[in-house]
Amino acid sequence: MTRAEYMAELAGKLSFIPEPQRKAVLDYYEEMMADRMEDGMDEASAVAAMENPDTIAERLKAEGNSPMEEAQADNPENLTNEAMKFSSLAGSLLRTFEDLEKAGHVEVPEPPEAPEPADGTEPRNVTTEARNFSGSIEDLCSIGDMVSSAMDYIQRHTTESQEGDYEKKVFSCPASQVRAIRLLCGEMPIRVTACEGNDLTLTYYTCDDDPYEMNLDDGVLTLERPTGAKGGSRFNFSMLGGVIKMVWNKPSPTVELLLPREALVDLQAHTTNCSIKVSDCQALCQTELKTGNSRIEVSDLSCLSLECASTNGRLVLHNIRSRQQLTGRTTNSRIEAGGLRSGGDMKLTTTNSHIEGRDLQSFGSLHLTTSNTGLLAEDCTAKGELRLTTSNGRLEVWRSEGASVSLKTSNGSIRGQMPGAQTDWAIDSRTSNGKNSLPKQQPGGKPLTVHTSNGSIDVHFERE
């Protein structure tokens, strides 16, 4: 069965689910299959490793996802029910991973070196628990993105109703009066976009159950809850039959900041369980974006420095220029980065999910780090060290270089093409239980370190 045939059969089996939920479930399984193929499976093997469509349909019916039990197909709460199901599994997998890690049974992204086995046995730094758990990692990655996508869907489709419980407030002033902006938004989505003219405009919401106050003092514009106030959580938890369910209380409106394109201000935006989107601002200073369980999207941005941090939410970073350092970190979700420039160090870090870095340039060091899945670097350069690190996953590097290059994984292959000729590099390479296209040691120019175990090395050069 081909990939297309599998997805067509699954779509037919899920005809009992309304369109919004069905599309979300199909996207989840489509991405799971794509992840397996990115990690080296051919199409037939990836399809064979998938759950039977009949089994998936029967389980969803048994878990109460029939449209007869839902209100209306276009009700955002229906999609939320799907997200809650996956969120419960994600939490269970996370706790399992944490327990194994505390017990010392799971490798960290840079496992300690172990002697290469001479008898073909399993290397000492790969435990049975880690191998058993690795099959669940791909599901966890997709589940995290599924929950994040569901939350984004709800935020997009509940704009009118979500304002009902809140009082809408709008503040505007010349951007020249503001040197720093602090948006501490509890559980509200945040959107920052550029505007024409010289005035900034902040639109926010407040109510008795979830109060917010705006203040402009000595050039610092702050939006936050009053001291001592506790906003109502958007979620609560219940247990039925040993299964923890997360229940959506009510959506929250989006805090929107319209900022003149050339405004010179520091920006701090913090929220939880909601997305942050920043676009088209060309003169920000220190920029800090933090959320949890949702994504951060940044595009067409110029700033002094940038820090993006999420948990269980995807980072999507495109066309960004940072005059100093640029960092992005999350857990259990992808990082997609393209067209990034930094005058200092650039570091992108996640766990248990992919990193895709294309056209990244750093005048300091460039580090891409993940674990238990694959990593791709294409057309990436660093004035300092270029370091790509994963574990239990494939590593790919194409036309990328630095003053020194370090490529390290375990239980995965390393493949790609390096700039220049082989003689331009001082090579240190090794693997176990795999083929190696590189010499183990070679004197030369810039250091090139290529290490893996239980995987092949297939690295070549532009000028052979």
C-alpha positions, 0 to 999 in steps of 0.5 A: 500500500502506498502513502496516498492509498493509506491516507485515502483509506483512513479518510474513508474510515473516518467519514463519521467525524465532521470535517474540522475534526477529521482534517485534524486527525488526518493531518496528525497521521500524515505528519507521523508518516512523514516523520518516519520517512524523514528518519530513513524509512522507505514509503512501504516500511513507513506505511507498514509501521502505521496503525491499521485504519480500521483500528483507528476508526474503532478507537475514535468511535469508542472514545466518543468522537461520533458526530451524534455525540457532538453539538455542531461540526463547526463548533471549536469545542469539538476540535478541542475534544480531539486536542484533549485526547492527544494532550492526555497521551502527550502528558503520559509520554512526557512523564514516562520520559522524565521517569526514565531520565531520572532513573538514568535509563535514557540518553541525553542529547550528548551521551557519554562516549563508550568504547566501540564494541568489538563483538557486535553487541549493543553499545553501552550507551544505548539502553533497552528502555531508550530503544523501547521508548523511541517508538513513542517519540514520533507520536509525541512530536505529532501530538504536541503539534496537534494540540498546538494546532487545535489551540490555534484553530480555536483562537482563529474561530472564536474572535466574536464570541470570546469578547463577550465576557471581556471589556475591550480597551484600546490605548494609543500614543506616539511610539517615541514616548515608549522605550520598552513594552512588557506584555504579560498576558496570562493565557491570551494569544499575542500578535505584534504587527507593523503599522504605518505612521508614528503611533503604536496601538495596544488592544487588550481585554479585561473582565472581573474573572480575568483582570488586566491593567495597562500602565505607561511609566517612565517610557515602559508600557506594561500590560499585566494582571493587577498585583494579587489578582489570579486570572481564571484558567482556560483549562481544568482537569477531571478524571473518569475511569482512570483517564485524565481529561483536560476541559476547555473553560473558555477562549481568550481574546487576542492581545494585539500590538500595532507598532510602527515599523521603525520603532526602537523599543524592547519587546517582552511578550509572555503568555501560556497555552497560546500562540505568539506571532510577531511580524514585519518589525524592522527596528526592535531592540531586545526581544523576548518571546515566551509561551507554553504548549503553543507555537511561536511564529516570527517573520520579517524581523530585525532586532538587536537580540532575539530569544524565543522559548516555548514548551511543547510548541513549534517554533517557526522562524523566517527572515530574521536579522539579529545584530547580537545573539539569536536563540530558540528553544522548545521541547517535543515539537519542531523548529523550522528556521530559514533565512536567519542572520545573527551578529552573535551566537545562534542556538536552536534547541529542542527535544524529541522532534526535528530541526530544519535549518536552511540558510542560517548565517552566524557571525558567532557560533551556530549550534543546532541540538535535538534528540531522538529524531532527525536534524537537517542543516542546509546552506548554513555558515558560521564564523565560529563553530558549526555544531549539529547534535542529535541522538537516535536520529539521522543527521543531514548537512548540505553545503554548510561550514564554519571555522570548525564543524562538529556532526554528532549523533548515535544510532543514526546515519550522517550524510551530506556534502561539505564545501570545498575539497576533502583536503581542506579539512582536518578529519576525525570520523568514527562509527560502529556497525556502519560504513564510513566514507571518510578517513578516520584521521586526516590532517588538513585545514579546518577541523571536521568531526563526524561521530556516530554509532550504529549508523553509516557515514556518507559525507562527500565534498563539492570538489572530489 
